[in-house]
């Protein structure tokens, strides 16, 4: 099933998505405001010959959405060339299942870029591999410094509540230090999609 203009327009605008959020609104807002965009990156989007439509699948409980959707939102606002419509993943599984990560995972966020005929130009799913590796490295370092946390192979969701909070706090502080690099990797990935579409 292909995405049509009619279906696309049923999605929420970026501001409407923010307004309906029930979780992580403050973090989302903080990420949006703290983001520093390189004018050269913004120019790639501003200089597009015509606007592109970007379909987004997201949920407000997802950390990757909270980190990465504000980047798309700011690029759209500052370039004036991205027409963003957001669909809640869990209410739009017919859309989600067209954009599975590795063909099997319902990972979010998903950003799908289309031209005016709704030909797909490229897609971004979840986060760049470089960010995944950076996060994994941070986790290894945190567990190495805190043997009381146990094994990094045990999912954090299976830890006792007090320990889980300690792990999450220690990890979050480290990840904050790598946010600028992570943000730039996301911008670069989105920039590659639109540059390839113009080639």
C-alpha positions as CSV (number, residue, x, y, z in Angstrom):
1,X,0.0,0.0,0.0
2,X,1.5,3.3,-1.0
3,X,1.1,6.5,0.9
4,X,-1.3,9.0,-0.8
5,X,-1.5,12.7,-0.5
6,X,-4.9,12.3,1.2
7,X,-3.5,9.9,3.8
8,X,-0.5,12.1,4.4
9,X,-2.6,15.1,5.1
10,X,-4.4,13.2,7.8
11,X,-1.3,13.3,9.9
12,X,-0.7,15.9,12.7
13,X,1.5,18.9,12.1
14,X,4.7,19.2,14.2
15,X,3.0,21.7,16.6
16,X,-0.1,19.5,16.9
17,X,2.0,16.6,17.9
18,X,3.8,18.6,20.6
19,X,0.4,19.9,21.9
20,X,-1.0,16.3,22.3
21,X,2.1,14.9,24.1
22,X,1.3,13.5,27.5
23,X,4.9,12.4,28.3
24,X,8.3,13.9,28.0
25,X,7.1,17.2,26.8
26,X,9.7,19.2,28.8
27,X,12.5,17.0,27.5
28,X,11.3,17.4,24.0
29,X,11.1,21.2,24.3
30,X,14.5,21.3,26.0
31,X,16.1,19.3,23.2
32,X,14.4,21.5,20.6
33,X,15.7,24.7,22.2
34,X,19.2,23.4,22.9
35,X,19.8,22.2,19.4
36,X,22.5,24.2,17.5
37,X,22.2,23.8,13.7
38,X,25.0,24.6,11.4
39,X,23.9,27.2,8.8
40,X,25.5,25.1,6.1
41,X,23.2,22.2,7.0
42,X,20.1,24.4,7.1
43,X,21.1,25.8,3.7
44,X,21.0,22.3,2.1
45,X,17.3,22.1,3.0
46,X,16.6,25.8,2.3
47,X,18.0,25.5,-1.2
48,X,15.7,22.6,-2.2
49,X,14.0,23.6,-5.4
50,X,10.6,22.6,-4.0
51,X,9.3,21.5,-0.6
52,X,9.4,17.8,0.4
53,X,6.8,15.9,2.3
54,X,8.0,14.1,5.3
55,X,5.9,11.4,6.9
56,X,6.8,10.7,10.5
57,X,5.9,7.8,12.8
58,X,6.4,8.6,16.5
59,X,5.2,8.1,20.1
60,X,5.9,10.4,23.0
61,X,7.2,7.6,25.2
62,X,10.2,6.9,22.9
63,X,13.6,8.3,23.8
64,X,14.7,8.3,20.1
65,X,11.6,10.3,19.2
66,X,12.3,12.8,22.0
67,X,15.9,13.1,20.8
68,X,15.5,13.2,17.0
69,X,12.1,14.6,16.1
70,X,13.0,18.1,17.4
71,X,15.9,18.0,14.9
72,X,13.5,17.4,12.0
73,X,11.1,20.0,13.5
74,X,13.8,22.7,13.6
75,X,15.1,21.9,10.1
76,X,11.6,22.2,8.8
77,X,11.0,25.5,10.6
78,X,14.3,27.1,9.6
79,X,14.3,25.9,6.0
80,X,10.6,26.3,5.2
81,X,11.0,23.4,2.8
82,X,9.8,20.3,4.8
83,X,6.1,19.6,5.0
84,X,5.9,17.4,8.1
85,X,3.0,15.2,9.1
86,X,3.2,12.9,12.2
87,X,1.3,9.7,12.8
88,X,1.2,7.9,16.1
89,X,2.7,4.5,15.5
90,X,0.4,2.4,17.6
91,X,-2.7,3.9,15.9
92,X,-1.3,3.5,12.4
93,X,0.3,0.1,12.2
94,X,-0.7,-0.1,8.5
95,X,1.8,2.7,7.9
96,X,4.3,1.4,10.4
97,X,4.5,-2.0,8.9
98,X,5.7,-0.5,5.6
99,X,8.7,1.0,7.3
100,X,10.0,-1.8,9.6
101,X,13.6,-1.6,10.8
102,X,15.5,-4.5,9.3
103,X,12.2,-5.7,7.9
104,X,11.0,-6.8,11.3
105,X,11.1,-4.1,14.1
106,X,8.6,-1.3,14.6
107,X,11.3,1.1,15.5
108,X,10.6,4.8,15.8
109,X,11.0,7.5,14.9
110,X,10.5,6.9,11.2
111,X,11.0,9.9,8.8
112,X,10.0,9.1,5.2
113,X,10.8,11.8,2.6
114,X,8.6,12.1,-0.5
115,X,8.6,14.2,-3.6
116,X,5.4,15.9,-4.9
117,X,4.2,12.7,-6.6
118,X,4.7,10.8,-3.4
119,X,7.7,8.8,-4.7
120,X,9.8,7.9,-1.7
121,X,13.2,9.6,-1.7
122,X,14.6,8.0,1.4
123,X,13.9,7.1,5.0
124,X,15.5,7.5,8.4
125,X,14.7,5.0,11.1
126,X,15.3,5.3,14.9
127,X,18.9,6.7,15.0
128,X,22.2,6.5,13.1
129,X,24.4,3.5,13.7
130,X,27.1,5.9,15.1
131,X,24.7,7.0,17.8
132,X,23.9,3.4,18.7
133,X,27.6,2.6,19.0
134,X,28.2,5.7,21.1
135,X,25.4,4.8,23.5
136,X,26.7,1.2,23.8
137,X,30.2,2.5,24.6
138,X,28.7,4.8,27.3
139,X,26.8,1.9,28.8
140,X,30.0,-0.2,28.9
141,X,31.9,2.6,30.6
142,X,29.1,3.2,33.2
143,X,28.9,-0.5,34.1
144,X,32.7,-0.8,34.3
145,X,32.8,2.1,36.8
146,X,29.8,0.8,38.8
147,X,30.2,-3.0,39.4
148,X,27.2,-2.7,41.8
149,X,25.0,-2.3,38.7
150,X,25.8,-5.9,37.7
151,X,26.0,-7.1,34.2
152,X,25.4,-4.8,31.2
153,X,23.8,-7.7,29.5
154,X,20.8,-7.7,31.9
155,X,18.1,-5.5,30.4
156,X,17.6,-2.4,32.5
157,X,13.9,-3.1,32.7
158,X,14.7,-6.3,34.7
159,X,16.6,-4.5,37.4
160,X,15.1,-3.6,40.8
161,X,13.5,-0.1,40.6
162,X,16.2,1.7,42.7
163,X,19.0,0.2,40.7
164,X,17.3,0.9,37.4
165,X,17.0,4.6,38.3
166,X,20.7,4.8,39.2
167,X,21.7,3.1,36.0
168,X,19.5,5.4,33.9
169,X,20.7,8.5,35.7
170,X,24.4,7.6,35.3
171,X,23.9,6.8,31.6
172,X,21.8,9.9,31.0
173,X,24.5,12.2,32.3
174,X,27.1,10.6,30.0
175,X,24.8,10.7,27.0
176,X,24.1,14.4,27.6
177,X,27.8,15.0,27.0
178,X,27.6,13.3,23.5
179,X,24.3,15.0,22.5
180,X,25.9,17.5,20.1
181,X,27.7,14.8,18.3
182,X,24.6,12.6,18.2
183,X,22.5,15.6,16.9
184,X,25.1,16.3,14.1
185,X,25.0,12.6,13.0
186,X,21.2,12.8,12.7
187,X,21.4,16.0,10.7
188,X,24.0,14.5,8.5
189,X,21.8,11.4,7.9
190,X,18.8,13.6,6.9
191,X,21.0,15.8,4.8
192,X,22.3,12.8,2.9
193,X,18.7,11.8,2.0
194,X,17.8,15.2,0.5
195,X,21.2,15.6,-1.2
196,X,20.8,12.1,-2.8
197,X,17.3,13.1,-4.0
198,X,18.7,16.2,-5.8
199,X,21.6,14.3,-7.4
